[in-house]
């Protein structure tokens, strides 16, 4: 078994695709409309779906906002340099909600950003 994807419901698909591709550097792998079901699916990631886990962005036509709920945590991305990643994300218009630095009860360098819908994304600096 392997993890295929994580699905997020989004209120503005084009804005979300732009964030994940332009701000976080992912690639839009595919996008399909389902007129009978009135929804669109877009898959983004850092590599093809055959070898990588990806994110499925689900846009239900006519729904522009969701409650995030208290059970959702975050998506985690490994980065070479969390400090530089935060600077790059801010320069691209992204929202850094926790600047890079050591985690509260450890030494791992982390940061947090949010996507256009408010979903949290943790940046974890790769240990050397």
Rosetta constraint file for C-alpha pairs under 8 A:
AtomPair CA 3 CA 53 HARMONIC 5.93 0.50
AtomPair CA 4 CA 49 HARMONIC 7.27 0.50
AtomPair CA 4 CA 52 HARMONIC 7.29 0.50
AtomPair CA 4 CA 53 HARMONIC 4.87 0.50
AtomPair CA 4 CA 54 HARMONIC 6.51 0.50
AtomPair CA 5 CA 53 HARMONIC 5.13 0.50
AtomPair CA 5 CA 54 HARMONIC 4.62 0.50
AtomPair CA 5 CA 55 HARMONIC 5.18 0.50
AtomPair CA 5 CA 56 HARMONIC 6.27 0.50
AtomPair CA 6 CA 53 HARMONIC 7.86 0.50
AtomPair CA 6 CA 54 HARMONIC 6.58 0.50
AtomPair CA 6 CA 55 HARMONIC 4.88 0.50
AtomPair CA 6 CA 56 HARMONIC 5.88 0.50
AtomPair CA 7 CA 55 HARMONIC 5.84 0.50
AtomPair CA 7 CA 56 HARMONIC 4.47 0.50
AtomPair CA 7 CA 57 HARMONIC 5.89 0.50
AtomPair CA 7 CA 58 HARMONIC 6.89 0.50
AtomPair CA 8 CA 55 HARMONIC 7.41 0.50
AtomPair CA 8 CA 56 HARMONIC 6.24 0.50
AtomPair CA 8 CA 57 HARMONIC 5.14 0.50
AtomPair CA 8 CA 58 HARMONIC 6.04 0.50
AtomPair CA 9 CA 57 HARMONIC 5.95 0.50
AtomPair CA 9 CA 58 HARMONIC 4.68 0.50
AtomPair CA 9 CA 59 HARMONIC 5.94 0.50
AtomPair CA 9 CA 60 HARMONIC 7.61 0.50
AtomPair CA 9 CA 66 HARMONIC 7.42 0.50
AtomPair CA 10 CA 16 HARMONIC 7.07 0.50
AtomPair CA 10 CA 57 HARMONIC 6.38 0.50
AtomPair CA 10 CA 58 HARMONIC 5.96 0.50
AtomPair CA 10 CA 59 HARMONIC 5.39 0.50
AtomPair CA 10 CA 60 HARMONIC 7.88 0.50
AtomPair CA 10 CA 64 HARMONIC 7.22 0.50
AtomPair CA 10 CA 65 HARMONIC 7.03 0.50
AtomPair CA 10 CA 66 HARMONIC 7.41 0.50
AtomPair CA 10 CA 117 HARMONIC 6.33 0.50
AtomPair CA 11 CA 59 HARMONIC 6.38 0.50
AtomPair CA 11 CA 60 HARMONIC 7.86 0.50
AtomPair CA 11 CA 63 HARMONIC 6.01 0.50
AtomPair CA 11 CA 64 HARMONIC 3.75 0.50
AtomPair CA 11 CA 65 HARMONIC 4.87 0.50
AtomPair CA 11 CA 66 HARMONIC 7.16 0.50
AtomPair CA 11 CA 117 HARMONIC 6.88 0.50
AtomPair CA 12 CA 16 HARMONIC 6.21 0.50
AtomPair CA 12 CA 59 HARMONIC 7.17 0.50
AtomPair CA 12 CA 64 HARMONIC 6.26 0.50
AtomPair CA 13 CA 17 HARMONIC 6.03 0.50
AtomPair CA 13 CA 57 HARMONIC 7.30 0.50
AtomPair CA 13 CA 58 HARMONIC 7.67 0.50
AtomPair CA 13 CA 59 HARMONIC 5.96 0.50
AtomPair CA 14 CA 18 HARMONIC 6.10 0.50
AtomPair CA 15 CA 19 HARMONIC 6.27 0.50
AtomPair CA 15 CA 116 HARMONIC 7.01 0.50
AtomPair CA 16 CA 20 HARMONIC 6.26 0.50
AtomPair CA 16 CA 57 HARMONIC 7.81 0.50
AtomPair CA 16 CA 115 HARMONIC 7.13 0.50
AtomPair CA 16 CA 116 HARMONIC 6.15 0.50
AtomPair CA 16 CA 117 HARMONIC 7.75 0.50
AtomPair CA 17 CA 21 HARMONIC 5.96 0.50
AtomPair CA 17 CA 28 HARMONIC 7.21 0.50
AtomPair CA 17 CA 42 HARMONIC 7.81 0.50
AtomPair CA 17 CA 44 HARMONIC 7.62 0.50
AtomPair CA 18 CA 22 HARMONIC 5.32 0.50
AtomPair CA 18 CA 23 HARMONIC 7.19 0.50
AtomPair CA 19 CA 23 HARMONIC 4.97 0.50
AtomPair CA 19 CA 24 HARMONIC 6.55 0.50
AtomPair CA 19 CA 94 HARMONIC 7.46 0.50
AtomPair CA 19 CA 115 HARMONIC 6.68 0.50
AtomPair CA 19 CA 116 HARMONIC 7.20 0.50
AtomPair CA 20 CA 24 HARMONIC 4.97 0.50
AtomPair CA 20 CA 25 HARMONIC 6.39 0.50
AtomPair CA 20 CA 26 HARMONIC 5.65 0.50
AtomPair CA 20 CA 27 HARMONIC 7.81 0.50
AtomPair CA 20 CA 44 HARMONIC 7.15 0.50
AtomPair CA 20 CA 115 HARMONIC 7.83 0.50
AtomPair CA 21 CA 25 HARMONIC 4.67 0.50
AtomPair CA 21 CA 26 HARMONIC 4.36 0.50
AtomPair CA 21 CA 27 HARMONIC 5.46 0.50
AtomPair CA 21 CA 28 HARMONIC 6.73 0.50
AtomPair CA 21 CA 44 HARMONIC 7.49 0.50
AtomPair CA 22 CA 26 HARMONIC 7.36 0.50
AtomPair CA 22 CA 92 HARMONIC 7.39 0.50
AtomPair CA 23 CA 88 HARMONIC 7.81 0.50
AtomPair CA 23 CA 89 HARMONIC 5.64 0.50
AtomPair CA 23 CA 92 HARMONIC 5.55 0.50
AtomPair CA 23 CA 93 HARMONIC 7.37 0.50
AtomPair CA 23 CA 94 HARMONIC 6.42 0.50
AtomPair CA 24 CA 89 HARMONIC 7.05 0.50
AtomPair CA 25 CA 46 HARMONIC 7.63 0.50
AtomPair CA 26 CA 44 HARMONIC 6.04 0.50
AtomPair CA 26 CA 45 HARMONIC 4.89 0.50
AtomPair CA 26 CA 46 HARMONIC 5.02 0.50
AtomPair CA 27 CA 44 HARMONIC 5.42 0.50
AtomPair CA 27 CA 45 HARMONIC 5.47 0.50
AtomPair CA 27 CA 46 HARMONIC 6.15 0.50
AtomPair CA 27 CA 47 HARMONIC 7.47 0.50
AtomPair CA 28 CA 42 HARMONIC 7.22 0.50
AtomPair CA 28 CA 43 HARMONIC 6.07 0.50
AtomPair CA 28 CA 44 HARMONIC 4.55 0.50
AtomPair CA 28 CA 45 HARMONIC 6.88 0.50
AtomPair CA 29 CA 42 HARMONIC 7.49 0.50
AtomPair CA 29 CA 43 HARMONIC 5.43 0.50
AtomPair CA 29 CA 44 HARMONIC 5.40 0.50
AtomPair CA 29 CA 45 HARMONIC 7.02 0.50
AtomPair CA 29 CA 48 HARMONIC 7.11 0.50
AtomPair CA 30 CA 42 HARMONIC 5.68 0.50
AtomPair CA 30 CA 43 HARMONIC 5.43 0.50
AtomPair CA 30 CA 44 HARMONIC 7.43 0.50
AtomPair CA 31 CA 40 HARMONIC 7.12 0.50
AtomPair CA 31 CA 41 HARMONIC 5.59 0.50
AtomPair CA 31 CA 42 HARMONIC 4.16 0.50
AtomPair CA 31 CA 43 HARMONIC 6.44 0.50
AtomPair CA 32 CA 40 HARMONIC 5.63 0.50
AtomPair CA 32 CA 41 HARMONIC 5.39 0.50
AtomPair CA 32 CA 42 HARMONIC 6.49 0.50
AtomPair CA 33 CA 38 HARMONIC 7.74 0.50
AtomPair CA 33 CA 39 HARMONIC 6.18 0.50
AtomPair CA 33 CA 40 HARMONIC 4.32 0.50
AtomPair CA 33 CA 41 HARMONIC 6.56 0.50
AtomPair CA 34 CA 38 HARMONIC 5.75 0.50
AtomPair CA 34 CA 39 HARMONIC 5.37 0.50
AtomPair CA 34 CA 40 HARMONIC 5.81 0.50
AtomPair CA 35 CA 39 HARMONIC 6.60 0.50
AtomPair CA 38 CA 60 HARMONIC 6.25 0.50
AtomPair CA 38 CA 61 HARMONIC 5.45 0.50
AtomPair CA 39 CA 58 HARMONIC 7.08 0.50
AtomPair CA 39 CA 59 HARMONIC 5.53 0.50
AtomPair CA 39 CA 60 HARMONIC 4.33 0.50
AtomPair CA 39 CA 61 HARMONIC 5.28 0.50
AtomPair CA 40 CA 58 HARMONIC 5.96 0.50
AtomPair CA 40 CA 59 HARMONIC 5.18 0.50
AtomPair CA 40 CA 60 HARMONIC 6.56 0.50
AtomPair CA 40 CA 61 HARMONIC 7.47 0.50
AtomPair CA 41 CA 56 HARMONIC 6.61 0.50
AtomPair CA 41 CA 57 HARMONIC 5.77 0.50
AtomPair CA 41 CA 58 HARMONIC 4.79 0.50
AtomPair CA 41 CA 59 HARMONIC 6.43 0.50
AtomPair CA 42 CA 56 HARMONIC 5.75 0.50
AtomPair CA 42 CA 57 HARMONIC 5.10 0.50
AtomPair CA 42 CA 58 HARMONIC 6.59 0.50
AtomPair CA 43 CA 54 HARMONIC 6.61 0.50
AtomPair CA 43 CA 55 HARMONIC 5.64 0.50
AtomPair CA 43 CA 56 HARMONIC 4.54 0.50
AtomPair CA 43 CA 57 HARMONIC 6.13 0.50
AtomPair CA 44 CA 54 HARMONIC 5.82 0.50
AtomPair CA 44 CA 55 HARMONIC 5.38 0.50
AtomPair CA 44 CA 56 HARMONIC 6.61 0.50
AtomPair CA 44 CA 57 HARMONIC 7.73 0.50
AtomPair CA 45 CA 49 HARMONIC 7.91 0.50
AtomPair CA 45 CA 52 HARMONIC 7.67 0.50
AtomPair CA 45 CA 53 HARMONIC 7.23 0.50
AtomPair CA 45 CA 54 HARMONIC 4.67 0.50
AtomPair CA 45 CA 55 HARMONIC 6.22 0.50
AtomPair CA 46 CA 52 HARMONIC 7.41 0.50
AtomPair CA 46 CA 54 HARMONIC 7.41 0.50
AtomPair CA 47 CA 51 HARMONIC 7.12 0.50
AtomPair CA 47 CA 52 HARMONIC 5.77 0.50
AtomPair CA 47 CA 54 HARMONIC 7.91 0.50
AtomPair CA 48 CA 52 HARMONIC 5.95 0.50
AtomPair CA 49 CA 53 HARMONIC 6.34 0.50
AtomPair CA 49 CA 54 HARMONIC 6.53 0.50
AtomPair CA 59 CA 63 HARMONIC 7.51 0.50
AtomPair CA 65 CA 117 HARMONIC 7.55 0.50
AtomPair CA 66 CA 117 HARMONIC 7.97 0.50
AtomPair CA 68 CA 72 HARMONIC 6.94 0.50
AtomPair CA 68 CA 118 HARMONIC 7.68 0.50
AtomPair CA 68 CA 119 HARMONIC 7.37 0.50
AtomPair CA 73 CA 120 HARMONIC 7.10 0.50
AtomPair CA 74 CA 119 HARMONIC 6.78 0.50
AtomPair CA 74 CA 120 HARMONIC 4.80 0.50
AtomPair CA 74 CA 121 HARMONIC 5.27 0.50
AtomPair CA 74 CA 122 HARMONIC 6.51 0.50
AtomPair CA 75 CA 120 HARMONIC 6.54 0.50
AtomPair CA 75 CA 121 HARMONIC 4.74 0.50
AtomPair CA 75 CA 122 HARMONIC 6.06 0.50
AtomPair CA 76 CA 121 HARMONIC 5.68 0.50
AtomPair CA 76 CA 122 HARMONIC 4.55 0.50
AtomPair CA 76 CA 123 HARMONIC 5.91 0.50
AtomPair CA 76 CA 124 HARMONIC 6.93 0.50
AtomPair CA 77 CA 121 HARMONIC 7.21 0.50
AtomPair CA 77 CA 122 HARMONIC 6.13 0.50
AtomPair CA 77 CA 123 HARMONIC 5.04 0.50
AtomPair CA 77 CA 124 HARMONIC 6.12 0.50
AtomPair CA 78 CA 123 HARMONIC 5.88 0.50
AtomPair CA 78 CA 124 HARMONIC 4.88 0.50
AtomPair CA 78 CA 125 HARMONIC 5.88 0.50
AtomPair CA 78 CA 126 HARMONIC 5.98 0.50
AtomPair CA 79 CA 85 HARMONIC 7.11 0.50
AtomPair CA 79 CA 123 HARMONIC 6.30 0.50
AtomPair CA 79 CA 124 HARMONIC 5.93 0.50
AtomPair CA 79 CA 125 HARMONIC 4.94 0.50
AtomPair CA 79 CA 126 HARMONIC 5.81 0.50
AtomPair CA 80 CA 125 HARMONIC 5.53 0.50
AtomPair CA 80 CA 126 HARMONIC 5.30 0.50
AtomPair CA 81 CA 85 HARMONIC 6.10 0.50
AtomPair CA 81 CA 125 HARMONIC 5.53 0.50
AtomPair CA 81 CA 126 HARMONIC 7.31 0.50
AtomPair CA 82 CA 86 HARMONIC 6.13 0.50
AtomPair CA 82 CA 100 HARMONIC 5.61 0.50
AtomPair CA 82 CA 101 HARMONIC 7.91 0.50
AtomPair CA 82 CA 109 HARMONIC 6.88 0.50
AtomPair CA 82 CA 110 HARMONIC 6.44 0.50
AtomPair CA 82 CA 111 HARMONIC 6.59 0.50
AtomPair CA 82 CA 123 HARMONIC 6.35 0.50
AtomPair CA 82 CA 124 HARMONIC 6.66 0.50
AtomPair CA 82 CA 125 HARMONIC 5.20 0.50
AtomPair CA 83 CA 87 HARMONIC 6.45 0.50
AtomPair CA 83 CA 99 HARMONIC 7.57 0.50
AtomPair CA 83 CA 100 HARMONIC 5.24 0.50
AtomPair CA 83 CA 101 HARMONIC 7.69 0.50
AtomPair CA 84 CA 88 HARMONIC 6.10 0.50
AtomPair CA 85 CA 89 HARMONIC 6.03 0.50
AtomPair CA 86 CA 90 HARMONIC 6.11 0.50
AtomPair CA 86 CA 96 HARMONIC 6.54 0.50
AtomPair CA 86 CA 99 HARMONIC 6.92 0.50
AtomPair CA 86 CA 100 HARMONIC 6.92 0.50
AtomPair CA 86 CA 111 HARMONIC 7.49 0.50
AtomPair CA 87 CA 91 HARMONIC 6.12 0.50
AtomPair CA 88 CA 92 HARMONIC 6.23 0.50
AtomPair CA 89 CA 93 HARMONIC 6.43 0.50
AtomPair CA 89 CA 94 HARMONIC 4.97 0.50
AtomPair CA 89 CA 95 HARMONIC 7.27 0.50
AtomPair CA 89 CA 96 HARMONIC 7.39 0.50
AtomPair CA 90 CA 94 HARMONIC 4.89 0.50
AtomPair CA 90 CA 95 HARMONIC 6.31 0.50
AtomPair CA 90 CA 96 HARMONIC 6.73 0.50
AtomPair CA 94 CA 113 HARMONIC 7.36 0.50
AtomPair CA 94 CA 114 HARMONIC 7.53 0.50
AtomPair CA 94 CA 115 HARMONIC 7.44 0.50
AtomPair CA 95 CA 113 HARMONIC 5.52 0.50
AtomPair CA 95 CA 114 HARMONIC 5.74 0.50
AtomPair CA 95 CA 115 HARMONIC 7.33 0.50
AtomPair CA 96 CA 111 HARMONIC 7.68 0.50
AtomPair CA 96 CA 112 HARMONIC 5.99 0.50
AtomPair CA 96 CA 113 HARMONIC 4.24 0.50
AtomPair CA 96 CA 114 HARMONIC 6.68 0.50
AtomPair CA 97 CA 111 HARMONIC 7.76 0.50
AtomPair CA 97 CA 112 HARMONIC 5.50 0.50
AtomPair CA 97 CA 113 HARMONIC 5.21 0.50
AtomPair CA 97 CA 114 HARMONIC 6.91 0.50
AtomPair CA 98 CA 111 HARMONIC 5.22 0.50
AtomPair CA 98 CA 112 HARMONIC 4.86 0.50
AtomPair CA 98 CA 113 HARMONIC 6.85 0.50
AtomPair CA 99 CA 110 HARMONIC 7.91 0.50
AtomPair CA 99 CA 111 HARMONIC 5.21 0.50
AtomPair CA 99 CA 112 HARMONIC 6.82 0.50
AtomPair CA 100 CA 109 HARMONIC 6.37 0.50
AtomPair CA 100 CA 110 HARMONIC 5.33 0.50
AtomPair CA 100 CA 111 HARMONIC 4.33 0.50
AtomPair CA 100 CA 112 HARMONIC 7.68 0.50
AtomPair CA 101 CA 108 HARMONIC 7.92 0.50
AtomPair CA 101 CA 109 HARMONIC 4.90 0.50
AtomPair CA 101 CA 110 HARMONIC 5.68 0.50
AtomPair CA 101 CA 111 HARMONIC 6.67 0.50
AtomPair CA 102 CA 106 HARMONIC 6.61 0.50
AtomPair CA 102 CA 107 HARMONIC 4.98 0.50
AtomPair CA 102 CA 108 HARMONIC 5.27 0.50
AtomPair CA 102 CA 109 HARMONIC 4.19 0.50
AtomPair CA 102 CA 110 HARMONIC 6.12 0.50
AtomPair CA 103 CA 107 HARMONIC 5.97 0.50
AtomPair CA 103 CA 108 HARMONIC 5.72 0.50
AtomPair CA 103 CA 109 HARMONIC 5.98 0.50
AtomPair CA 103 CA 110 HARMONIC 6.09 0.50
AtomPair CA 108 CA 124 HARMONIC 7.36 0.50
AtomPair CA 108 CA 125 HARMONIC 7.07 0.50
AtomPair CA 108 CA 127 HARMONIC 7.66 0.50
AtomPair CA 109 CA 124 HARMONIC 6.16 0.50
AtomPair CA 109 CA 125 HARMONIC 5.42 0.50
AtomPair CA 110 CA 122 HARMONIC 6.81 0.50
AtomPair CA 110 CA 123 HARMONIC 5.41 0.50
AtomPair CA 110 CA 124 HARMONIC 4.62 0.50
AtomPair CA 110 CA 125 HARMONIC 6.07 0.50
AtomPair CA 111 CA 122 HARMONIC 5.76 0.50
AtomPair CA 111 CA 123 HARMONIC 5.06 0.50
AtomPair CA 111 CA 124 HARMONIC 6.80 0.50
AtomPair CA 112 CA 120 HARMONIC 6.61 0.50
AtomPair CA 112 CA 121 HARMONIC 5.60 0.50
AtomPair CA 112 CA 122 HARMONIC 4.52 0.50
AtomPair CA 112 CA 123 HARMONIC 5.96 0.50
AtomPair CA 113 CA 120 HARMONIC 5.90 0.50
AtomPair CA 113 CA 121 HARMONIC 5.27 0.50
AtomPair CA 113 CA 122 HARMONIC 6.56 0.50
AtomPair CA 113 CA 123 HARMONIC 7.78 0.50
AtomPair CA 114 CA 118 HARMONIC 5.13 0.50
AtomPair CA 114 CA 119 HARMONIC 5.28 0.50
AtomPair CA 114 CA 120 HARMONIC 4.62 0.50
AtomPair CA 114 CA 121 HARMONIC 5.85 0.50
AtomPair CA 115 CA 119 HARMONIC 5.41 0.50
AtomPair CA 115 CA 120 HARMONIC 6.78 0.50
AtomPair CA 115 CA 121 HARMONIC 7.49 0.50
